[in-house]
Amino acid sequence: MNWLRRLGRAERIVLVVALGVALEALGSFLGGVGSAAGWVAYAPLSQATQIEPGRLHPWVRLFIWLALTTVWAIASIAILRAPTSE
């Protein structure tokens, strides 16, 4: 983490934003695992809900996003923390 101390405030902010974008891409990929491309028999007037075969349940996707958000928040705190002079 020596290289992190040499970064300025603006460079640290850019690093946090880039980390957020990378985690968003990872979350989109992980949340879409198993989804089929194209039409999947959606009936807009029916009351039935249907999960695509092989697609993750909504609560699993929720936990994926919560985990990635937690990682981003903890990493942001560590990156943006004021450098300690040793």
HTML snippet that shows the backbone in 3Dmol.js (N, CA, C, O; Angstrom):
<script src="https://3Dmol.org/build/3Dmol-min.js"></script>
<div id="view" style="width:600px;height:400px;position:relative"></div>
<script>
const pdb = `
ATOM      1  N   MET A   1       0.816  -1.196   0.000  1.00  0.00           N
ATOM      2  CA  MET A   1       0.000   0.000   0.000  1.00  0.00           C
ATOM      3  C   MET A   1       0.862   1.262   0.000  1.00  0.00           C
ATOM      4  O   MET A   1       0.346   2.366   0.175  1.00  0.00           O
ATOM      5  N   ASN A   2       2.150   1.105  -0.192  1.00  0.00           N
ATOM      6  CA  ASN A   2       3.041   2.257  -0.244  1.00  0.00           C
ATOM      7  C   ASN A   2       2.701   3.173  -1.410  1.00  0.00           C
ATOM      8  O   ASN A   2       2.793   4.395  -1.294  1.00  0.00           O
ATOM      9  N   TRP A   3       2.313   2.586  -2.524  1.00  0.00           N
ATOM     10  CA  TRP A   3       2.002   3.382  -3.711  1.00  0.00           C
ATOM     11  C   TRP A   3       0.758   4.228  -3.490  1.00  0.00           C
ATOM     12  O   TRP A   3       0.602   5.275  -4.119  1.00  0.00           O
ATOM     13  N   LEU A   4      -0.124   3.790  -2.605  1.00  0.00           N
ATOM     14  CA  LEU A   4      -1.358   4.517  -2.342  1.00  0.00           C
ATOM     15  C   LEU A   4      -1.090   5.820  -1.592  1.00  0.00           C
ATOM     16  O   LEU A   4      -1.810   6.802  -1.773  1.00  0.00           O
ATOM     17  N   ARG A   5      -0.070   5.829  -0.765  1.00  0.00           N
ATOM     18  CA  ARG A   5       0.273   7.047  -0.017  1.00  0.00           C
ATOM     19  C   ARG A   5       0.787   8.160  -0.916  1.00  0.00           C
ATOM     20  O   ARG A   5       0.667   9.342  -0.592  1.00  0.00           O
ATOM     21  N   ARG A   6       1.361   7.770  -2.049  1.00  0.00           N
ATOM     22  CA  ARG A   6       1.920   8.778  -2.958  1.00  0.00           C
ATOM     23  C   ARG A   6       0.860   9.423  -3.841  1.00  0.00           C
ATOM     24  O   ARG A   6       1.138  10.426  -4.498  1.00  0.00           O
ATOM     25  N   LEU A   7      -0.359   8.865  -3.871  1.00  0.00           N
ATOM     26  CA  LEU A   7      -1.408   9.420  -4.713  1.00  0.00           C
ATOM     27  C   LEU A   7      -2.024  10.659  -4.074  1.00  0.00           C
ATOM     28  O   LEU A   7      -2.159  10.749  -2.854  1.00  0.00           O
ATOM     29  N   GLY A   8      -2.395  11.616  -4.929  1.00  0.00           N
ATOM     30  CA  GLY A   8      -3.083  12.803  -4.451  1.00  0.00           C
ATOM     31  C   GLY A   8      -4.562  12.526  -4.239  1.00  0.00           C
ATOM     32  O   GLY A   8      -5.054  11.448  -4.573  1.00  0.00           O
ATOM     33  N   ARG A   9      -5.262  13.496  -3.686  1.00  0.00           N
ATOM     34  CA  ARG A   9      -6.702  13.339  -3.397  1.00  0.00           C
ATOM     35  C   ARG A   9      -7.494  13.082  -4.671  1.00  0.00           C
ATOM     36  O   ARG A   9      -8.354  12.202  -4.687  1.00  0.00           O
ATOM     37  N   ALA A  10      -7.226  13.827  -5.736  1.00  0.00           N
ATOM     38  CA  ALA A  10      -7.956  13.656  -6.993  1.00  0.00           C
ATOM     39  C   ALA A  10      -7.700  12.275  -7.595  1.00  0.00           C
ATOM     40  O   ALA A  10      -8.616  11.650  -8.128  1.00  0.00           O
ATOM     41  N   GLU A  11      -6.475  11.805  -7.511  1.00  0.00           N
ATOM     42  CA  GLU A  11      -6.145  10.480  -8.038  1.00  0.00           C
ATOM     43  C   GLU A  11      -6.845   9.379  -7.236  1.00  0.00           C
ATOM     44  O   GLU A  11      -7.246   8.358  -7.795  1.00  0.00           O
ATOM     45  N   ARG A  12      -6.987   9.589  -5.948  1.00  0.00           N
ATOM     46  CA  ARG A  12      -7.695   8.617  -5.114  1.00  0.00           C
ATOM     47  C   ARG A  12      -9.177   8.567  -5.476  1.00  0.00           C
ATOM     48  O   ARG A  12      -9.780   7.494  -5.502  1.00  0.00           O
ATOM     49  N   ILE A  13      -9.758   9.727  -5.752  1.00  0.00           N
ATOM     50  CA  ILE A  13     -11.169   9.779  -6.134  1.00  0.00           C
ATOM     51  C   ILE A  13     -11.372   9.064  -7.466  1.00  0.00           C
ATOM     52  O   ILE A  13     -12.343   8.324  -7.629  1.00  0.00           O
ATOM     53  N   VAL A  14     -10.473   9.276  -8.411  1.00  0.00           N
ATOM     54  CA  VAL A  14     -10.556   8.584  -9.696  1.00  0.00           C
ATOM     55  C   VAL A  14     -10.449   7.072  -9.482  1.00  0.00           C
ATOM     56  O   VAL A  14     -11.159   6.308 -10.135  1.00  0.00           O
ATOM     57  N   LEU A  15      -9.589   6.642  -8.597  1.00  0.00           N
ATOM     58  CA  LEU A  15      -9.433   5.221  -8.297  1.00  0.00           C
ATOM     59  C   LEU A  15     -10.711   4.630  -7.695  1.00  0.00           C
ATOM     60  O   LEU A  15     -11.097   3.512  -8.036  1.00  0.00           O
ATOM     61  N   VAL A  16     -11.365   5.376  -6.803  1.00  0.00           N
ATOM     62  CA  VAL A  16     -12.614   4.902  -6.194  1.00  0.00           C
ATOM     63  C   VAL A  16     -13.722   4.805  -7.246  1.00  0.00           C
ATOM     64  O   VAL A  16     -14.487   3.840  -7.247  1.00  0.00           O
ATOM     65  N   VAL A  17     -13.814   5.783  -8.130  1.00  0.00           N
ATOM     66  CA  VAL A  17     -14.835   5.745  -9.188  1.00  0.00           C
ATOM     67  C   VAL A  17     -14.567   4.584 -10.140  1.00  0.00           C
ATOM     68  O   VAL A  17     -15.499   3.881 -10.533  1.00  0.00           O
ATOM     69  N   ALA A  18     -13.310   4.374 -10.515  1.00  0.00           N
ATOM     70  CA  ALA A  18     -12.971   3.258 -11.400  1.00  0.00           C
ATOM     71  C   ALA A  18     -13.294   1.919 -10.734  1.00  0.00           C
ATOM     72  O   ALA A  18     -13.776   1.002 -11.399  1.00  0.00           O
ATOM     73  N   LEU A  19     -13.038   1.798  -9.450  1.00  0.00           N
ATOM     74  CA  LEU A  19     -13.392   0.583  -8.726  1.00  0.00           C
ATOM     75  C   LEU A  19     -14.898   0.371  -8.731  1.00  0.00           C
ATOM     76  O   LEU A  19     -15.362  -0.757  -8.898  1.00  0.00           O
ATOM     77  N   GLY A  20     -15.666   1.439  -8.549  1.00  0.00           N
ATOM     78  CA  GLY A  20     -17.124   1.346  -8.580  1.00  0.00           C
ATOM     79  C   GLY A  20     -17.643   0.895  -9.936  1.00  0.00           C
ATOM     80  O   GLY A  20     -18.567   0.085 -10.008  1.00  0.00           O
ATOM     81  N   VAL A  21     -17.059   1.411 -11.010  1.00  0.00           N
ATOM     82  CA  VAL A  21     -17.467   1.014 -12.361  1.00  0.00           C
ATOM     83  C   VAL A  21     -17.123  -0.454 -12.610  1.00  0.00           C
ATOM     84  O   VAL A  21     -17.917  -1.187 -13.198  1.00  0.00           O
ATOM     85  N   ALA A  22     -15.951  -0.878 -12.169  1.00  0.00           N
ATOM     86  CA  ALA A  22     -15.552  -2.274 -12.355  1.00  0.00           C
ATOM     87  C   ALA A  22     -16.466  -3.217 -11.564  1.00  0.00           C
ATOM     88  O   ALA A  22     -16.845  -4.276 -12.064  1.00  0.00           O
ATOM     89  N   LEU A  23     -16.818  -2.838 -10.339  1.00  0.00           N
ATOM     90  CA  LEU A  23     -17.712  -3.672  -9.540  1.00  0.00           C
ATOM     91  C   LEU A  23     -19.125  -3.684 -10.117  1.00  0.00           C
ATOM     92  O   LEU A  23     -19.825  -4.691 -10.014  1.00  0.00           O
ATOM     93  N   GLU A  24     -19.550  -2.583 -10.719  1.00  0.00           N
ATOM     94  CA  GLU A  24     -20.863  -2.553 -11.368  1.00  0.00           C
ATOM     95  C   GLU A  24     -20.892  -3.502 -12.555  1.00  0.00           C
ATOM     96  O   GLU A  24     -21.879  -4.208 -12.760  1.00  0.00           O
ATOM     97  N   ALA A  25     -19.827  -3.527 -13.335  1.00  0.00           N
ATOM     98  CA  ALA A  25     -19.744  -4.457 -14.463  1.00  0.00           C
ATOM     99  C   ALA A  25     -19.745  -5.895 -13.978  1.00  0.00           C
ATOM    100  O   ALA A  25     -20.401  -6.752 -14.570  1.00  0.00           O
ATOM    101  N   LEU A  26     -19.014  -6.167 -12.904  1.00  0.00           N
ATOM    102  CA  LEU A  26     -19.003  -7.506 -12.329  1.00  0.00           C
ATOM    103  C   LEU A  26     -20.385  -7.899 -11.812  1.00  0.00           C
ATOM    104  O   LEU A  26     -20.822  -9.032 -12.011  1.00  0.00           O
ATOM    105  N   GLY A  27     -21.069  -6.976 -11.156  1.00  0.00           N
ATOM    106  CA  GLY A  27     -22.410  -7.244 -10.653  1.00  0.00           C
ATOM    107  C   GLY A  27     -23.409  -7.491 -11.764  1.00  0.00           C
ATOM    108  O   GLY A  27     -24.270  -8.363 -11.643  1.00  0.00           O
ATOM    109  N   SER A  28     -23.308  -6.733 -12.846  1.00  0.00           N
ATOM    110  CA  SER A  28     -24.195  -6.961 -13.988  1.00  0.00           C
ATOM    111  C   SER A  28     -23.951  -8.326 -14.602  1.00  0.00           C
ATOM    112  O   SER A  28     -24.892  -9.014 -14.997  1.00  0.00           O
ATOM    113  N   PHE A  29     -22.690  -8.714 -14.679  1.00  0.00           N
ATOM    114  CA  PHE A  29     -22.367 -10.034 -15.226  1.00  0.00           C
ATOM    115  C   PHE A  29     -22.890 -11.142 -14.317  1.00  0.00           C
ATOM    116  O   PHE A  29     -23.544 -12.076 -14.779  1.00  0.00           O
ATOM    117  N   LEU A  30     -22.598 -11.032 -13.023  1.00  0.00           N
ATOM    118  CA  LEU A  30     -23.021 -12.068 -12.084  1.00  0.00           C
ATOM    119  C   LEU A  30     -24.541 -12.135 -11.958  1.00  0.00           C
ATOM    120  O   LEU A  30     -25.096 -13.223 -11.806  1.00  0.00           O
ATOM    121  N   GLY A  31     -25.214 -11.004 -12.017  1.00  0.00           N
ATOM    122  CA  GLY A  31     -26.665 -10.980 -11.925  1.00  0.00           C
ATOM    123  C   GLY A  31     -27.352 -11.532 -13.153  1.00  0.00           C
ATOM    124  O   GLY A  31     -28.497 -11.977 -13.078  1.00  0.00           O
ATOM    125  N   GLY A  32     -26.665 -11.507 -14.285  1.00  0.00           N
ATOM    126  CA  GLY A  32     -27.250 -11.989 -15.521  1.00  0.00           C
ATOM    127  C   GLY A  32     -26.833 -13.394 -15.903  1.00  0.00           C
ATOM    128  O   GLY A  32     -27.167 -13.867 -16.990  1.00  0.00           O
ATOM    129  N   VAL A  33     -26.105 -14.070 -15.020  1.00  0.00           N
ATOM    130  CA  VAL A  33     -25.663 -15.427 -15.316  1.00  0.00           C
ATOM    131  C   VAL A  33     -26.882 -16.321 -15.487  1.00  0.00           C
ATOM    132  O   VAL A  33     -27.779 -16.338 -14.645  1.00  0.00           O
ATOM    133  N   GLY A  34     -26.900 -17.049 -16.571  1.00  0.00           N
ATOM    134  CA  GLY A  34     -27.983 -17.982 -16.820  1.00  0.00           C
ATOM    135  C   GLY A  34     -29.185 -17.394 -17.521  1.00  0.00           C
ATOM    136  O   GLY A  34     -30.142 -18.115 -17.802  1.00  0.00           O
ATOM    137  N   SER A  35     -29.164 -16.105 -17.811  1.00  0.00           N
ATOM    138  CA  SER A  35     -30.321 -15.515 -18.472  1.00  0.00           C
ATOM    139  C   SER A  35     -30.256 -15.786 -19.964  1.00  0.00           C
ATOM    140  O   SER A  35     -29.185 -15.786 -20.571  1.00  0.00           O
ATOM    141  N   ALA A  36     -31.418 -16.015 -20.534  1.00  0.00           N
ATOM    142  CA  ALA A  36     -31.518 -16.281 -21.966  1.00  0.00           C
ATOM    143  C   ALA A  36     -31.655 -14.964 -22.713  1.00  0.00           C
ATOM    144  O   ALA A  36     -32.272 -14.019 -22.221  1.00  0.00           O
ATOM    145  N   ALA A  37     -31.091 -14.913 -23.869  1.00  0.00           N
ATOM    146  CA  ALA A  37     -31.222 -13.716 -24.699  1.00  0.00           C
ATOM    147  C   ALA A  37     -32.483 -13.835 -25.542  1.00  0.00           C
ATOM    148  O   ALA A  37     -32.790 -14.901 -26.076  1.00  0.00           O
ATOM    149  N   GLY A  38     -33.204 -12.737 -25.655  1.00  0.00           N
ATOM    150  CA  GLY A  38     -34.382 -12.751 -26.511  1.00  0.00           C
ATOM    151  C   GLY A  38     -35.676 -12.908 -25.737  1.00  0.00           C
ATOM    152  O   GLY A  38     -35.719 -12.701 -24.524  1.00  0.00           O
ATOM    153  N   TRP A  39     -36.710 -13.268 -26.439  1.00  0.00           N
ATOM    154  CA  TRP A  39     -38.050 -13.371 -25.887  1.00  0.00           C
ATOM    155  C   TRP A  39     -38.179 -14.627 -25.050  1.00  0.00           C
ATOM    156  O   TRP A  39     -37.723 -15.694 -25.460  1.00  0.00           O
ATOM    157  N   VAL A  40     -38.802 -14.515 -23.868  1.00  0.00           N
ATOM    158  CA  VAL A  40     -38.928 -15.661 -22.969  1.00  0.00           C
ATOM    159  C   VAL A  40     -40.368 -15.865 -22.516  1.00  0.00           C
ATOM    160  O   VAL A  40     -40.604 -16.142 -21.340  1.00  0.00           O
ATOM    161  N   ALA A  41     -41.332 -15.735 -23.417  1.00  0.00           N
ATOM    162  CA  ALA A  41     -42.745 -15.999 -23.154  1.00  0.00           C
ATOM    163  C   ALA A  41     -43.303 -15.092 -22.074  1.00  0.00           C
ATOM    164  O   ALA A  41     -43.923 -15.571 -21.125  1.00  0.00           O
ATOM    165  N   TYR A  42     -43.098 -13.822 -22.200  1.00  0.00           N
ATOM    166  CA  TYR A  42     -43.626 -12.851 -21.252  1.00  0.00           C
ATOM    167  C   TYR A  42     -45.052 -12.514 -21.643  1.00  0.00           C
ATOM    168  O   TYR A  42     -45.302 -12.106 -22.777  1.00  0.00           O
ATOM    169  N   ALA A  43     -45.984 -12.676 -20.728  1.00  0.00           N
ATOM    170  CA  ALA A  43     -47.388 -12.348 -20.968  1.00  0.00           C
ATOM    171  C   ALA A  43     -47.743 -11.144 -20.097  1.00  0.00           C
ATOM    172  O   ALA A  43     -47.953 -11.307 -18.895  1.00  0.00           O
ATOM    173  N   PRO A  44     -47.817  -9.939 -20.670  1.00  0.00           N
ATOM    174  CA  PRO A  44     -47.994  -8.734 -19.862  1.00  0.00           C
ATOM    175  C   PRO A  44     -49.334  -8.648 -19.135  1.00  0.00           C
ATOM    176  O   PRO A  44     -49.418  -7.953 -18.123  1.00  0.00           O
ATOM    177  N   LEU A  45     -50.381  -9.319 -19.604  1.00  0.00           N
ATOM    178  CA  LEU A  45     -51.689  -9.214 -18.968  1.00  0.00           C
ATOM    179  C   LEU A  45     -51.944 -10.327 -17.952  1.00  0.00           C
ATOM    180  O   LEU A  45     -52.984 -10.321 -17.294  1.00  0.00           O
ATOM    181  N   SER A  46     -51.045 -11.256 -17.812  1.00  0.00           N
ATOM    182  CA  SER A  46     -51.249 -12.340 -16.854  1.00  0.00           C
ATOM    183  C   SER A  46     -50.709 -11.931 -15.486  1.00  0.00           C
ATOM    184  O   SER A  46     -49.868 -11.039 -15.380  1.00  0.00           O
ATOM    185  N   GLN A  47     -51.195 -12.580 -14.462  1.00  0.00           N
ATOM    186  CA  GLN A  47     -50.740 -12.312 -13.101  1.00  0.00           C
ATOM    187  C   GLN A  47     -49.601 -13.239 -12.689  1.00  0.00           C
ATOM    188  O   GLN A  47     -49.049 -13.092 -11.599  1.00  0.00           O
ATOM    189  N   ALA A  48     -49.250 -14.174 -13.533  1.00  0.00           N
ATOM    190  CA  ALA A  48     -48.209 -15.146 -13.209  1.00  0.00           C
ATOM    191  C   ALA A  48     -46.834 -14.526 -13.367  1.00  0.00           C
ATOM    192  O   ALA A  48     -46.572 -13.790 -14.318  1.00  0.00           O
ATOM    193  N   THR A  49     -45.973 -14.830 -12.435  1.00  0.00           N
ATOM    194  CA  THR A  49     -44.576 -14.431 -12.559  1.00  0.00           C
ATOM    195  C   THR A  49     -43.760 -15.671 -12.832  1.00  0.00           C
ATOM    196  O   THR A  49     -43.985 -16.729 -12.245  1.00  0.00           O
ATOM    197  N   GLN A  50     -42.826 -15.526 -13.716  1.00  0.00           N
ATOM    198  CA  GLN A  50     -42.020 -16.673 -14.111  1.00  0.00           C
ATOM    199  C   GLN A  50     -40.569 -16.255 -14.158  1.00  0.00           C
ATOM    200  O   GLN A  50     -40.222 -15.247 -14.773  1.00  0.00           O
ATOM    201  N   ILE A  51     -39.731 -17.022 -13.515  1.00  0.00           N
ATOM    202  CA  ILE A  51     -38.292 -16.780 -13.558  1.00  0.00           C
ATOM    203  C   ILE A  51     -37.737 -17.588 -14.723  1.00  0.00           C
ATOM    204  O   ILE A  51     -38.088 -18.753 -14.910  1.00  0.00           O
ATOM    205  N   GLU A  52     -36.883 -16.966 -15.487  1.00  0.00           N
ATOM    206  CA  GLU A  52     -36.282 -17.669 -16.616  1.00  0.00           C
ATOM    207  C   GLU A  52     -35.549 -18.910 -16.139  1.00  0.00           C
ATOM    208  O   GLU A  52     -34.936 -18.889 -15.072  1.00  0.00           O
ATOM    209  N   PRO A  53     -35.599 -19.977 -16.897  1.00  0.00           N
ATOM    210  CA  PRO A  53     -34.861 -21.184 -16.498  1.00  0.00           C
ATOM    211  C   PRO A  53     -33.361 -20.900 -16.394  1.00  0.00           C
ATOM    212  O   PRO A  53     -32.758 -20.342 -17.310  1.00  0.00           O
ATOM    213  N   GLY A  54     -32.782 -21.285 -15.284  1.00  0.00           N
ATOM    214  CA  GLY A  54     -31.350 -21.085 -15.088  1.00  0.00           C
ATOM    215  C   GLY A  54     -30.975 -19.727 -14.538  1.00  0.00           C
ATOM    216  O   GLY A  54     -29.817 -19.514 -14.179  1.00  0.00           O
ATOM    217  N   ARG A  55     -31.921 -18.796 -14.459  1.00  0.00           N
ATOM    218  CA  ARG A  55     -31.618 -17.452 -13.957  1.00  0.00           C
ATOM    219  C   ARG A  55     -31.623 -17.463 -12.429  1.00  0.00           C
ATOM    220  O   ARG A  55     -32.366 -18.219 -11.803  1.00  0.00           O
ATOM    221  N   LEU A  56     -30.797 -16.627 -11.852  1.00  0.00           N
ATOM    222  CA  LEU A  56     -30.701 -16.537 -10.392  1.00  0.00           C
ATOM    223  C   LEU A  56     -31.977 -15.928  -9.813  1.00  0.00           C
ATOM    224  O   LEU A  56     -32.604 -15.066 -10.429  1.00  0.00           O
ATOM    225  N   HIS A  57     -32.341 -16.380  -8.647  1.00  0.00           N
ATOM    226  CA  HIS A  57     -33.500 -15.816  -7.956  1.00  0.00           C
ATOM    227  C   HIS A  57     -33.200 -14.375  -7.562  1.00  0.00           C
ATOM    228  O   HIS A  57     -32.038 -14.008  -7.385  1.00  0.00           O
ATOM    229  N   PRO A  58     -34.242 -13.558  -7.424  1.00  0.00           N
ATOM    230  CA  PRO A  58     -34.015 -12.149  -7.068  1.00  0.00           C
ATOM    231  C   PRO A  58     -33.271 -11.954  -5.750  1.00  0.00           C
ATOM    232  O   PRO A  58     -32.471 -11.024  -5.642  1.00  0.00           O
ATOM    233  N   TRP A  59     -33.503 -12.792  -4.752  1.00  0.00           N
ATOM    234  CA  TRP A  59     -32.810 -12.606  -3.475  1.00  0.00           C
ATOM    235  C   TRP A  59     -31.329 -12.920  -3.600  1.00  0.00           C
ATOM    236  O   TRP A  59     -30.517 -12.347  -2.875  1.00  0.00           O
ATOM    237  N   VAL A  60     -30.957 -13.829  -4.515  1.00  0.00           N
ATOM    238  CA  VAL A  60     -29.540 -14.120  -4.745  1.00  0.00           C
ATOM    239  C   VAL A  60     -28.869 -12.922  -5.410  1.00  0.00           C
ATOM    240  O   VAL A  60     -27.751 -12.548  -5.055  1.00  0.00           O
ATOM    241  N   ARG A  61     -29.561 -12.327  -6.375  1.00  0.00           N
ATOM    242  CA  ARG A  61     -29.024 -11.122  -7.029  1.00  0.00           C
ATOM    243  C   ARG A  61     -28.907  -9.974  -6.028  1.00  0.00           C
ATOM    244  O   ARG A  61     -27.963  -9.186  -6.084  1.00  0.00           O
ATOM    245  N   LEU A  62     -29.878  -9.885  -5.106  1.00  0.00           N
ATOM    246  CA  LEU A  62     -29.807  -8.856  -4.062  1.00  0.00           C
ATOM    247  C   LEU A  62     -28.557  -9.031  -3.211  1.00  0.00           C
ATOM    248  O   LEU A  62     -27.857  -8.057  -2.936  1.00  0.00           O
ATOM    249  N   PHE A  63     -28.271 -10.255  -2.792  1.00  0.00           N
ATOM    250  CA  PHE A  63     -27.085 -10.501  -1.980  1.00  0.00           C
ATOM    251  C   PHE A  63     -25.796 -10.235  -2.761  1.00  0.00           C
ATOM    252  O   PHE A  63     -24.811  -9.771  -2.187  1.00  0.00           O
ATOM    253  N   ILE A  64     -25.794 -10.523  -4.051  1.00  0.00           N
ATOM    254  CA  ILE A  64     -24.621 -10.212  -4.876  1.00  0.00           C
ATOM    255  C   ILE A  64     -24.373  -8.705  -4.866  1.00  0.00           C
ATOM    256  O   ILE A  64     -23.243  -8.261  -4.663  1.00  0.00           O
ATOM    257  N   TRP A  65     -25.440  -7.910  -5.087  1.00  0.00           N
ATOM    258  CA  TRP A  65     -25.277  -6.461  -5.120  1.00  0.00           C
ATOM    259  C   TRP A  65     -24.909  -5.901  -3.749  1.00  0.00           C
ATOM    260  O   TRP A  65     -24.107  -4.972  -3.654  1.00  0.00           O
ATOM    261  N   LEU A  66     -25.490  -6.460  -2.685  1.00  0.00           N
ATOM    262  CA  LEU A  66     -25.127  -5.990  -1.345  1.00  0.00           C
ATOM    263  C   LEU A  66     -23.672  -6.297  -1.022  1.00  0.00           C
ATOM    264  O   LEU A  66     -22.984  -5.474  -0.418  1.00  0.00           O
ATOM    265  N   ALA A  67     -23.202  -7.461  -1.415  1.00  0.00           N
ATOM    266  CA  ALA A  67     -21.802  -7.821  -1.179  1.00  0.00           C
ATOM    267  C   ALA A  67     -20.862  -6.906  -1.963  1.00  0.00           C
ATOM    268  O   ALA A  67     -19.864  -6.432  -1.421  1.00  0.00           O
ATOM    269  N   LEU A  68     -21.175  -6.659  -3.229  1.00  0.00           N
ATOM    270  CA  LEU A  68     -20.318  -5.785  -4.034  1.00  0.00           C
ATOM    271  C   LEU A  68     -20.340  -4.349  -3.523  1.00  0.00           C
ATOM    272  O   LEU A  68     -19.314  -3.668  -3.553  1.00  0.00           O
ATOM    273  N   THR A  69     -21.493  -3.880  -3.054  1.00  0.00           N
ATOM    274  CA  THR A  69     -21.578  -2.533  -2.493  1.00  0.00           C
ATOM    275  C   THR A  69     -20.766  -2.427  -1.207  1.00  0.00           C
ATOM    276  O   THR A  69     -20.124  -1.406  -0.959  1.00  0.00           O
ATOM    277  N   THR A  70     -20.791  -3.468  -0.397  1.00  0.00           N
ATOM    278  CA  THR A  70     -20.003  -3.483   0.833  1.00  0.00           C
ATOM    279  C   THR A  70     -18.509  -3.460   0.530  1.00  0.00           C
ATOM    280  O   THR A  70     -17.749  -2.740   1.177  1.00  0.00           O
ATOM    281  N   VAL A  71     -18.092  -4.251  -0.459  1.00  0.00           N
ATOM    282  CA  VAL A  71     -16.684  -4.256  -0.866  1.00  0.00           C
ATOM    283  C   VAL A  71     -16.272  -2.871  -1.330  1.00  0.00           C
ATOM    284  O   VAL A  71     -15.200  -2.385  -0.971  1.00  0.00           O
ATOM    285  N   TRP A  72     -17.130  -2.226  -2.138  1.00  0.00           N
ATOM    286  CA  TRP A  72     -16.812  -0.893  -2.649  1.00  0.00           C
ATOM    287  C   TRP A  72     -16.723   0.127  -1.518  1.00  0.00           C
ATOM    288  O   TRP A  72     -15.824   0.969  -1.516  1.00  0.00           O
ATOM    289  N   ALA A  73     -17.638   0.062  -0.563  1.00  0.00           N
ATOM    290  CA  ALA A  73     -17.625   1.025   0.537  1.00  0.00           C
ATOM    291  C   ALA A  73     -16.379   0.863   1.406  1.00  0.00           C
ATOM    292  O   ALA A  73     -15.745   1.851   1.776  1.00  0.00           O
ATOM    293  N   ILE A  74     -16.033  -0.369   1.727  1.00  0.00           N
ATOM    294  CA  ILE A  74     -14.844  -0.608   2.567  1.00  0.00           C
ATOM    295  C   ILE A  74     -13.573  -0.200   1.832  1.00  0.00           C
ATOM    296  O   ILE A  74     -12.682   0.414   2.419  1.00  0.00           O
ATOM    297  N   ALA A  75     -13.489  -0.539   0.547  1.00  0.00           N
ATOM    298  CA  ALA A  75     -12.310  -0.148  -0.229  1.00  0.00           C
ATOM    299  C   ALA A  75     -12.226   1.368  -0.374  1.00  0.00           C
ATOM    300  O   ALA A  75     -11.131   1.930  -0.343  1.00  0.00           O
ATOM    301  N   SER A  76     -13.367   2.037  -0.533  1.00  0.00           N
ATOM    302  CA  SER A  76     -13.372   3.496  -0.654  1.00  0.00           C
ATOM    303  C   SER A  76     -12.890   4.158   0.625  1.00  0.00           C
ATOM    304  O   SER A  76     -12.146   5.138   0.584  1.00  0.00           O
ATOM    305  N   ILE A  77     -13.315   3.620   1.760  1.00  0.00           N
ATOM    306  CA  ILE A  77     -12.855   4.168   3.036  1.00  0.00           C
ATOM    307  C   ILE A  77     -11.344   4.006   3.160  1.00  0.00           C
ATOM    308  O   ILE A  77     -10.646   4.926   3.588  1.00  0.00           O
ATOM    309  N   ALA A  78     -10.845   2.835   2.785  1.00  0.00           N
ATOM    310  CA  ALA A  78      -9.399   2.587   2.887  1.00  0.00           C
ATOM    311  C   ALA A  78      -8.611   3.470   1.920  1.00  0.00           C
ATOM    312  O   ALA A  78      -7.534   3.958   2.264  1.00  0.00           O
ATOM    313  N   ILE A  79      -9.133   3.674   0.729  1.00  0.00           N
ATOM    314  CA  ILE A  79      -8.416   4.470  -0.275  1.00  0.00           C
ATOM    315  C   ILE A  79      -8.461   5.955   0.060  1.00  0.00           C
ATOM    316  O   ILE A  79      -7.457   6.654  -0.077  1.00  0.00           O
ATOM    317  N   LEU A  80      -9.624   6.443   0.499  1.00  0.00           N
ATOM    318  CA  LEU A  80      -9.775   7.878   0.729  1.00  0.00           C
ATOM    319  C   LEU A  80      -9.327   8.333   2.118  1.00  0.00           C
ATOM    320  O   LEU A  80      -9.316   9.529   2.408  1.00  0.00           O
ATOM    321  N   ARG A  81      -8.959   7.386   2.967  1.00  0.00           N
ATOM    322  CA  ARG A  81      -8.477   7.752   4.304  1.00  0.00           C
ATOM    323  C   ARG A  81      -7.236   8.634   4.162  1.00  0.00           C
ATOM    324  O   ARG A  81      -6.385   8.413   3.300  1.00  0.00           O
ATOM    325  N   ALA A  82      -7.164   9.624   5.021  1.00  0.00           N
ATOM    326  CA  ALA A  82      -6.013  10.528   4.982  1.00  0.00           C
ATOM    327  C   ALA A  82      -4.730   9.757   5.261  1.00  0.00           C
ATOM    328  O   ALA A  82      -4.689   8.947   6.188  1.00  0.00           O
ATOM    329  N   PRO A  83      -3.690   9.992   4.482  1.00  0.00           N
ATOM    330  CA  PRO A  83      -2.453   9.255   4.698  1.00  0.00           C
ATOM    331  C   PRO A  83      -1.829   9.595   6.054  1.00  0.00           C
ATOM    332  O   PRO A  83      -1.806  10.752   6.474  1.00  0.00           O
ATOM    333  N   THR A  84      -1.335   8.578   6.710  1.00  0.00           N
ATOM    334  CA  THR A  84      -0.667   8.786   7.997  1.00  0.00           C
ATOM    335  C   THR A  84       0.816   8.995   7.752  1.00  0.00           C
ATOM    336  O   THR A  84       1.433   8.279   6.963  1.00  0.00           O
ATOM    337  N   SER A  85       1.377   9.966   8.423  1.00  0.00           N
ATOM    338  CA  SER A  85       2.817  10.229   8.273  1.00  0.00           C
ATOM    339  C   SER A  85       3.571   9.366   9.276  1.00  0.00           C
ATOM    340  O   SER A  85       3.339   9.437  10.483  1.00  0.00           O
ATOM    341  N   GLU A  86       4.467   8.559   8.752  1.00  0.00           N
ATOM    342  CA  GLU A  86       5.238   7.643   9.608  1.00  0.00           C
ATOM    343  C   GLU A  86       6.684   8.035   9.628  1.00  0.00           C
ATOM    344  O   GLU A  86       7.491   7.385  10.291  1.00  0.00           O
TER     345      GLU A  86
END
`;
const viewer = $3Dmol.createViewer("view");
viewer.addModel(pdb, "pdb");
viewer.setStyle({}, {cartoon: {color: "spectrum"}});
viewer.zoomTo();
viewer.render();
</script>
